[in-house]
């Protein structure tokens, strides 16, 4: 459903740690560039910096600590109940480092986005930047995609390409990719809030009613795709 400026799209953001992507979303909302209402930030880990970012912005926070649940299904059921308390129209995974059950993913089909620091389908999973370096790649990037049951495998919406430079280590590469991540998420969430991007019944991304053959590419300068 499209959100007008006076009718912001309700979202819930899930995090596991630092929350720098969350902060970029908060900043975009505060700047009037993103017509969403962040109804809650939910973390699966207590005491992480991202929860402080949320509190400082006056956003309600919840912790659903996965270590308190006997299995993945029980945790996901508790997480789903917590999310749905806030009645979001979109769930945004921003550094949420959990594998999700099929039932959970199906519940939010077409209503859940993830960001991953590689050019998916390359390098899904963990330790992305070190694996890119070990593979001798000259380029990496970041991807925003709809979440499906395949881990980091849902249809991509927007990618940014980032060069690997001589002398890079995993930290320097992560920092360069993160700069792009911070620009990307507000763009795609705005598209969603404006009703411009959807996951169609055939599992394809539609942007402005046209199925995407490949993800949109974010330019590497200051401008964002629109
Ligand atoms: C980001 O680089 C994000 O792409 C990555 O975790 C980091 C979270 O940083 N997510 C994944 O690897 C998911 N598979 P942040 O907490 O500062 O936003």
Boltz pocket constraint, residues with backbone or C-beta under 6 A from the ligand:
constraints:
  - pocket:
      binder: B
      contacts: [[A, 15], [A, 16], [A, 17], [A, 18], [A, 19], [A, 20], [A, 21], [A, 22], [A, 50], [A, 94], [A, 95], [A, 96], [A, 97], [A, 115], [A, 116], [A, 117], [A, 125], [A, 152], [A, 178], [A, 181]]
      max_distance: 6.0
